[in-house]
Amino acid sequence: MPQQEMLGRRLARRLTWLDPVEDKLQPLVRGALRKAMPLRNFLDGTWLGAPLHPALTDIPVGAMTTALILDVAGSVSGSQRCGVAADGALSVAVLATLPAALTGTSDWRDLKGEPRRVASAHALLNASGLVLNIASLVGRVRGRRRYAKASAGAAFALTSIAAHIGGELSYGMGVRVNQDSAHAGPVEFTEVLADADLAPDEFKLLEVAGERVLLARSRTGDPLAIAAVCSHAGGPLEEGERDGDRVICPWHGSCFEMETGEVVHGPAVFAQPRYETRVRAGRIAIRRAES
């Protein structure tokens, strides 16, 4: 049975007109967040150790689902309490959409090519759902409940499609998933380089047991080793800049402690896998560090 093409990709092919708009918007978003590092780290989820956007999207989606169920229950039973509760749930959904949108915009700022266009389609569907939900709230205030329920139902349908596309972005395109989650490498100390061949300020890219490893020397002279593939988007850390015992990814500026692999600042949220090191008989050896 042939594999069905993802919905997001089918939509993206029809949205080529978005490219020039995205080209103008992305630098503005990146520039604004570059000037506000604490806000950027908060929106990315660096402090949480996981992307923040997926966690926040559950709130508006859950509230919309609750409102839909209560609207249906109110229509069937004629209960005014169901209507009041549905109004409250929909208000929560509208309010919770803003932080979800802000974190989603932060995730979108570094995307390129097809994933960027798919993410933009995801955002447009969500924005359309938000407009319909606001229209539904206005209708409820004015007593036009039949119109309000229809508007909320249409918003739920659009948001459900958007949520599906969001899942495709993560699971189908690998957006905001850990690019170095399969931490392998040797479990026993394995010699990788002569100690004399590692200069004080040098980054050395090695391939050990099928894994790309970044080897460097600390300011105190000890060898340090972490995974060379950036956990954010797969950038080559060996091409990055050094800041003391930290490495800055050349692609999007994520910064990691080379001694621990921990994230100093995003957009990365996942720590780099690290390796234990030792020097014996003038040879550097590494092994996979246990989490």
C-alpha positions in Angstrom: 0.0 0.0 0.0 1.6 3.3 -1.0 2.3 5.8 1.8 0.0 8.8 1.9 1.7 12.1 1.6 1.5 14.3 4.7 -1.3 16.9 4.7 1.2 19.6 5.7 3.3 19.0 2.6 0.3 19.1 0.3 -0.7 22.4 1.8 2.8 23.8 1.6 2.9 23.3 -2.2 -0.1 25.6 -2.6 1.3 28.3 -0.3 4.4 29.4 -2.2 3.1 33.0 -2.0 4.1 32.8 1.7 7.8 32.7 0.9 8.4 36.4 0.4 6.3 37.2 3.5 8.3 34.8 5.6 11.6 36.1 4.2 10.6 39.6 5.6 9.1 38.5 8.9 11.8 36.0 10.0 14.6 38.5 10.4 12.3 40.8 12.4 11.4 38.0 14.8 15.0 36.9 15.1 16.2 40.4 15.7 13.6 41.1 18.4 14.4 37.9 20.3 18.1 38.4 19.9 17.8 41.5 22.0 15.8 39.8 24.7 17.8 36.6 25.6 15.8 35.8 28.8 12.6 36.0 26.9 14.0 33.9 24.1 15.1 31.2 26.5 11.7 31.3 28.2 9.8 30.9 24.9 12.1 28.2 23.6 11.8 26.2 26.8 15.5 26.1 27.6 14.7 26.5 31.3 12.3 23.6 31.1 14.6 21.2 29.2 11.9 20.6 26.6 10.2 22.7 24.0 7.5 24.9 25.7 5.2 25.3 22.7 3.7 21.7 22.7 2.9 21.9 26.4 1.0 25.2 26.0 -1.0 24.2 23.0 -2.8 21.6 25.0 -4.6 24.3 27.0 -6.5 26.0 24.2 -7.2 22.7 22.4 -8.5 21.2 25.6 -10.6 24.2 26.4 -12.1 24.3 22.9 -12.9 20.6 23.1 -14.6 21.2 26.5 -16.6 24.2 25.0 -17.7 22.0 22.1 -18.9 19.2 24.3 -20.8 21.6 26.6 -22.4 23.4 23.6 -23.7 20.0 22.3 -24.8 19.0 25.8 -26.6 22.3 26.2 -28.3 22.0 22.8 -29.5 18.5 23.7 -30.6 19.1 27.3 -31.6 22.8 27.1 -29.5 23.4 30.2 -28.4 27.1 30.6 -25.6 26.0 32.9 -24.0 24.1 30.0 -24.1 27.3 28.0 -22.5 29.4 30.7 -19.8 26.7 31.2 -19.2 26.6 27.5 -18.8 30.3 27.3 -16.2 30.2 30.1 -14.3 27.3 28.5 -14.1 29.2 25.2 -12.8 32.3 26.9 -10.0 30.2 28.4 -9.2 28.9 24.9 -9.0 32.4 23.4 -6.8 33.7 26.3 -4.5 30.6 26.2 -3.9 31.0 22.4 -1.7 34.0 22.9 1.2 32.3 24.8 0.9 29.2 22.6 1.2 31.5 19.5 4.2 33.3 21.0 6.1 30.1 21.7 5.2 28.8 18.2 6.6 32.0 16.6 9.8 31.5 18.6 10.1 27.9 17.2 9.3 29.2 13.6 12.0 31.8 13.5 14.9 29.4 12.5 13.0 27.2 10.1 13.8 27.0 6.4 12.4 25.6 3.2 9.4 23.2 3.4 9.2 23.0 7.3 8.9 26.8 7.4 6.1 26.9 5.0 4.3 24.0 6.7 4.7 25.8 10.0 3.3 28.9 8.5 0.2 26.9 7.3 -0.1 25.6 10.8 -0.1 29.2 12.1 -2.6 30.5 9.6 -5.1 27.7 10.5 -4.7 28.5 14.1 -5.1 32.2 13.5 -8.3 31.5 11.6 -9.5 29.4 14.4 -8.8 32.2 16.9 -10.8 34.7 14.8 -13.8 32.3 14.7 -13.6 31.8 18.4 -13.5 35.5 19.1 -16.5 35.8 16.8 -18.2 33.1 18.7 -17.7 34.9 22.0 -19.1 38.1 20.5 -22.1 36.1 19.4 -22.6 34.6 22.8 -22.6 38.1 24.4 -25.2 39.3 21.9 -27.4 36.3 22.5 -26.8 34.8 19.0 -26.1 31.3 20.4 -26.8 29.3 17.3 -24.3 31.4 15.3 -21.9 31.3 18.2 -22.0 27.5 18.4 -21.5 27.2 14.6 -18.5 29.6 14.7 -16.9 27.7 17.6 -17.5 24.4 15.8 -15.7 25.7 12.6 -12.9 27.0 14.8 -12.5 23.6 16.4 -12.3 21.9 13.0 -9.6 24.3 11.8 -7.6 24.0 15.0 -7.8 20.2 14.8 -6.3 20.3 11.3 -3.6 22.7 12.6 -2.8 20.4 15.5 -2.5 17.5 13.0 0.0 19.5 10.9 1.9 20.4 14.1 2.3 16.7 14.8 3.6 16.2 11.2 6.1 19.0 11.8 7.5 17.2 14.9 7.1 13.5 14.0 7.4 13.7 10.2 9.9 16.5 9.8 11.8 16.4 13.1 11.2 20.0 14.0 12.1 20.7 17.7 13.0 17.1 18.4 16.3 16.1 19.9 18.7 15.7 16.9 21.2 13.7 19.0 18.9 11.5 21.1 20.4 8.2 20.0 23.4 8.6 22.3 25.7 5.7 21.5 29.4 5.7 21.3 31.8 3.3 23.2 30.8 2.0 26.6 34.4 1.2 27.4 37.3 3.7 27.2 38.5 3.9 23.6 41.6 5.6 22.5 40.8 8.4 20.0 43.8 10.7 19.7 47.3 11.4 20.9 47.2 14.0 23.7 49.9 16.0 22.0 47.7 16.4 18.9 45.0 18.4 20.7 45.9 22.1 20.8 44.6 24.3 23.6 42.0 26.2 21.6 41.3 23.6 19.0 38.1 21.8 18.2 38.7 18.3 16.9 36.0 16.4 15.1 36.2 12.6 15.6 34.1 9.7 14.6 34.0 7.1 17.3 31.8 3.9 17.1 29.7 5.6 14.4 29.2 8.8 16.5 30.4 12.3 15.7 32.3 13.6 18.7 33.6 17.1 19.5 36.9 17.0 21.4 38.5 20.1 22.9 40.7 21.0 25.8 39.4 22.9 28.8 41.0 26.0 30.1 42.7 23.9 32.8 44.1 21.6 30.1 41.8 18.6 30.5 40.2 17.0 27.4 36.5 17.5 27.0 34.2 15.5 24.7 30.5 16.0 23.7 28.4 15.0 20.8 29.3 17.1 17.7 25.7 17.3 16.3 23.7 20.1 17.8 20.6 18.8 19.6 18.5 21.7 18.3 18.7 21.3 14.5 21.7 19.1 13.8 24.3 21.9 13.3 28.1 21.0 13.2 29.4 22.2 16.6 33.0 21.7 15.4 32.5 24.7 13.2 31.2 26.9 16.0 32.8 29.6 18.1 34.4 29.0 21.5 33.6 31.0 24.6 35.8 29.7 27.4 34.7 26.1 28.0 31.5 26.6 26.0 30.8 26.1 22.3 28.3 28.1 20.3 26.5 26.4 17.4 27.2 28.2 14.0 23.7 27.7 12.8 21.4 29.2 15.3 23.6 30.3 18.2 22.8 27.6 20.8 25.4 27.5 23.5 26.6 24.4 25.5 28.9 23.7 28.4 31.5 21.3 27.0 32.2 19.9 30.4 28.6 18.8 31.1 26.8 19.2 27.8 24.2 21.4 29.5 22.5 24.2 27.5 23.6 27.7 28.5 21.1 29.4 26.2 18.8 28.3 23.3 17.2 27.8 21.0 18.4 24.3 22.0 16.5 22.8 24.9 18.2 19.4 25.1 21.7 18.9 26.6 24.4 17.5 24.4 25.4 13.9 25.1 28.8 14.0 26.8 31.7 11.6 27.1 34.1 10.8 29.9 37.7 11.3 29.0 41.1 10.1 30.4 44.7 10.4 29.3 47.0 7.5 29.7 50.4 6.9 28.1 50.0 10.1 26.1 46.7 8.9 24.5 43.2 10.4 25.0 40.5 7.9 25.5 36.7 8.5 25.7 33.6 6.5 26.7 30.0 7.3 26.8 28.9 9.0 30.0 25.9 7.6 31.8 23.0 10.1 32.1 
